Structure formats: structure tokens, C-alpha cells
Amino acid sequence: MEMFVITIVIMIVAIIVFSRLSLGPKMKCTRCEGTGQVNERWPDPKEPGGWHRVEGRCPKCKGKGKV
């Protein structure tokens, strides 16, 4: 009986680990187009200079490139 429970627990852990590491294709981030880096600016009259800037790590995917 103990061996059965241990086997079930190991199988559940394996399923969770493999689902996190899923080898299938993931969706590419649409904001950074998969690079993980952004360099954007758009008009914003509230900002000094009239432009809002986002540079560096992508805020949508946090630099991973995939969502």
C-alpha cells in the first residue's frame, strides 16, 4: 500500500514538472516580438519633452520573450 502511494505522489510531481517545462511552442510576446527588450516611445503631453519612453526589459513578458 505504501509503495502505491509513493508511486502516485511521484507521478503527480512528474506531471507538474513536465507541464511547467512543456516542450511545445509557447506564444511569442507581441510587445517585444520575442527579444525580451523594448525601445519604445509615444506622444505624451504630460511627460517632460512630450514623449513617454520605455527602454530595456519588456514589461509584458518580463524579459523572457514568451508569454
SVG drawing of the C-alpha trace seen along z (x, -y; Angstrom):
<svg xmlns="http://www.w3.org/2000/svg" viewBox="-2 -69 20 71">
<polyline fill="none" stroke="black" stroke-width="0.4" points="0.0,0.0 2.8,-2.4 4.6,-1.7 1.3,-2.6 1.0,-5.9 4.7,-6.8 4.3,-5.9 1.2,-8.1 3.0,-11.0 6.0,-10.7 3.7,-10.6 1.9,-13.7 5.1,-15.6 6.4,-14.4 3.3,-15.7 3.6,-19.1 7.3,-19.4 6.8,-18.3 3.8,-20.6 5.9,-23.6 8.7,-22.6 6.3,-21.8 8.4,-21.3 5.7,-22.6 5.9,-26.0 5.0,-28.9 3.4,-32.2 5.9,-34.8 5.4,-38.1 3.7,-40.6 5.2,-43.7 8.9,-42.8 8.5,-40.2 10.3,-37.6 13.5,-39.5 12.7,-40.4 13.9,-44.0 11.9,-47.1 12.8,-50.5 9.5,-52.4 8.3,-56.0 4.9,-57.6 3.5,-61.1 2.5,-62.0 1.9,-65.7 2.2,-65.1 5.9,-63.8 8.8,-66.3 9.8,-66.7 6.3,-65.4 7.3,-61.7 6.7,-58.7 9.6,-56.2 10.0,-52.5 13.5,-51.1 15.2,-47.9 13.4,-44.8 9.9,-44.2 7.3,-44.8 4.8,-42.4 6.9,-39.2 9.5,-40.4 12.3,-39.9 11.5,-36.2 10.3,-36.8 7.4,-34.4 4.0,-34.7"/>
</svg>
